[in-house]
Amino acid sequence: MNGIHRLDAAAAAANAGRLEAAWAAVPWLPRSIAADAASGLFSRWARSTIVDENVGAPVLTRAVFERLHRDAGLTADWPIGNAGLLHVYGYLLSTTPTPYGLKRERWLGGDLATALGLDDEAFLPWPPGPTLLARVTAAALALLETAPVRCDERDGSFRVALSAASGPAALVYARIGVSNDPENVDPERVALVTTFPVADAAALLAGLDAEPDRVRWNAVD
């Protein structure tokens, strides 16, 4: 059984409430979560709700949400939890369709990785070596520091970073600590929220300009 088939089996089992079977189907998942917890990597991420703003409903069951946080040694108050844990590992187990497809496609497809200048398989979750969360965190922080397009919202407390001003691009959304120099992001003051590929960066930027200033993409103010 290849990686995709194992993940399919895990997601189906998780959605059916058979969590032990789900975790057993993808042994890299508990290993990755344990490694990330030991390294303190979850602290680099902000809080997020698992209720998707496009769907208007949770994209994971409460049982999966709670199991993920328990394995990571994190406290959470349903439906709000750790964004890195939910957006990376939780989304891999989500079977809820959204207008943009399954949440896991940002990791299994190559669009996000390619837009970040990486190999198109850079975010597959099962290869040995650094965990998926470690790879995603490093890439997201790097884009925040070097992005050619940046847009600050909520009085500078949230930042949208894009790898390009038009066409396909990678987007990173993060909570930014108060800084005397907004042009230079201190990675120690950043709490990542999410990252995903966009098909048309110019259209996304136009949409941001047209909308009221608000917290976006399932972040929590």
Beta strands, then each sheet from edge to edge (+ up, - down):
strand 1: 47-49
strand 2: 51-52
strand 3: 57-58
strand 4: 80-82
strand 5: 149-153
strand 6: 158-162
strand 7: 169-176
strand 8: 190-198
sheet 1: 1+ 4-
sheet 2: 2+ 3-
sheet 3: 5+ 6- 7+ 8-
end
